[in-house]
Amino acid sequence: MAKDEKNKNKKNVKEQKSSFIKESRAELKKVSWPTPKELANDTATVIGIVLVVAIIVVILDFLFLRFNEDVLYKAEQNIRNKATTTQVVEQPNNEENQEQNNETPDSESNPETTENAE
């Protein structure tokens, strides 16, 4: 019985394939194919639209790039200006601190004084 069912299944698969091919051919006969002139016209239209969109994308990409470069450049300049302003303000404080440190010698930082003290 199992062999009979396998043979039936194989026959059904073959019949399904052949009917699919027949139906596909019948549908392809119903298709209205474009003439060579229509095909060339449609192809030119598609290529033209693709080129226009590509040009728009390139222009927008360039504009965004320039905008970002300008914004980033200005932001970088602002950061550098703030950093130099902060350093200029901090430098006098650092010099005063260094002068105060030099006036009061620290015994721990000067090894000669610790050796002499012993």
C-alpha positions in Angstrom: 0.0 0.0 0.0 2.8 2.4 0.8 4.3 2.0 -2.7 1.0 2.7 -4.3 0.6 6.0 -2.4 4.1 7.1 -3.3 3.4 6.4 -7.0 0.2 8.4 -6.8 2.0 11.3 -5.1 4.7 11.3 -7.8 2.0 11.3 -10.5 0.2 14.2 -8.8 3.4 16.2 -8.6 4.1 15.6 -12.3 0.6 16.6 -13.2 0.8 19.7 -11.1 4.0 20.8 -12.7 2.7 20.2 -16.2 -0.6 22.1 -15.5 1.4 25.0 -14.0 3.5 25.3 -17.1 0.4 25.1 -19.4 -1.4 27.8 -17.3 1.7 30.0 -17.3 2.0 29.9 -21.1 -1.7 30.7 -21.4 -1.3 33.8 -19.2 1.8 34.9 -21.0 -0.2 34.9 -24.3 -2.7 37.3 -22.7 0.0 39.9 -21.7 0.1 43.0 -23.9 3.8 43.5 -24.5 5.2 47.0 -25.2 6.4 47.9 -28.6 10.1 48.6 -29.0 9.4 52.3 -29.2 7.3 52.3 -26.0 10.1 50.2 -24.3 12.8 52.7 -25.3 10.6 55.6 -24.2 9.9 54.1 -20.8 13.5 53.1 -20.3 14.7 56.7 -21.1 12.1 58.0 -18.7 13.3 55.8 -15.9 17.0 56.6 -16.5 16.1 60.4 -16.6 14.3 60.2 -13.3 17.1 58.3 -11.7 19.6 60.9 -12.9 17.5 63.8 -11.6 17.1 62.1 -8.2 20.8 61.3 -8.0 21.7 65.0 -8.8 19.3 66.1 -6.1 20.9 63.7 -3.6 24.4 64.9 -4.5 23.5 68.5 -4.1 21.8 67.9 -0.7 24.7 65.8 0.4 27.1 68.7 -0.5 24.9 71.3 1.3 24.6 69.2 4.5 28.4 68.6 4.4 29.2 72.3 4.1 26.6 73.2 6.8 28.1 70.6 9.2 31.6 71.7 8.5 30.7 75.3 9.2 28.8 74.5 12.4 31.5 72.1 13.6 34.3 74.6 12.7 32.5 77.4 14.7 31.8 75.1 17.6 35.5 74.0 17.6 36.6 77.7 17.6 34.2 78.5 20.5 35.6 75.6 22.5 39.2 76.7 21.8 38.4 80.3 22.7 36.8 79.1 26.0 39.8 76.9 26.7 42.3 79.7 26.0 40.3 82.1 28.1 40.2 79.5 31.0 43.9 78.9 30.7 44.7 82.7 30.7 42.6 83.1 33.9 44.1 80.1 35.6 47.7 81.0 34.8 48.1 83.9 37.2 46.6 81.7 39.9 49.1 79.0 39.1 52.0 81.4 39.2 50.9 82.8 42.6 50.6 79.2 43.9 54.1 78.4 42.7 55.5 81.6 44.2 53.9 80.7 47.6 55.3 77.1 47.3 58.8 78.4 46.6 58.7 80.8 49.6 57.7 78.1 52.1 60.1 75.1 51.6 58.6 71.8 52.5 60.8 69.4 54.4 59.3 66.4 52.7 59.9 67.7 49.2 63.5 68.7 49.9 65.6 65.6 50.7 68.7 67.6 51.8 66.9 69.2 54.8 65.6 65.9 56.0 69.1 64.4 55.9 70.6 67.3 57.8 67.9 67.2 60.4 68.8 63.7 61.5 
